[in-house]
Amino acid sequence: MTPIPHHPNEGRGLIRRANLRYPNADLRRLDLVEERGLDRSMIAGLGTCSFIDRQQNVVFQGFTGSGKSYLGCALAKAACLHRVRAHYIRMPELEKAWQLARDKPAGTTKFLNKYAAFTLLVIDEWLLDEPDESTRSMLLELLERRYDQVSTVFCTQYAKRDWHQRLGSGVHADAIMDRIVHNTIWVETGGHNMREHTAGQVKA
């Protein structure tokens, strides 16, 4: 992995353009690490961004409020500080952008080129809603372009065993799963409601 830039403005610029939901997220300042069942050494390893050199994916899977989005943003921020071009997007926003792209000349090509180009792409709320056929086709093409080239982070409530059904259980589901599961670091984020924890800290 490229060393962290000496000039802080470079990292800050990448962070600003990454569209992070939590721009202040930081892997080095996580609460309740042991209580949530997180492996501190694994989190530290992710923070080095060496998984990007290996073109690996990361899945943060856990209950609502367990801190998946925060972890995804923190990982994207760490990547930016390593001069990696990262981008965060929620799955509903990705689907909406795809629908809009389909109505424009060369829109789908531009869409796929854009989202395939990010060295690290964080997709939050992965499979929150079951994608329609058009979205499944888009996901297959996008993930095919990214496969073994760059890294994708998926933040999801759903365990791997549920993905196939939520992807429609057909050949698209098989192909999409095949491009995700074989070279992926899986992180369970536990059952602690970090929103409640954070709100309690603010009140205190």
Salt bridges, closest charged atoms under 4 A:
GLU10 OE1 - ARG83 NE 3.76
ASP26 OD2 - ARG28 NH2 3.01
ASP26 OD2 - ARG29 NH1 3.27
ASP31 OD2 - HIS197 NE2 3.35
GLU34 OE1 - ARG40 NH2 3.02
GLU93 OE2 - ARG90 NH1 3.32
ASP124 OD2 - ARG21 NH1 3.34
GLU125 OE2 - ARG21 NH1 3.68
GLU125 OE2 - ARG90 NE 2.96
GLU130 OE2 - ARG166 NH1 3.55
GLU141 OE2 - ARG145 NE 3.04
GLU144 OE1 - ARG179 NE 2.49
ASP174 OD1 - HIS164 NE2 2.51
ASP178 OD1 - HIS182 NE2 2.77
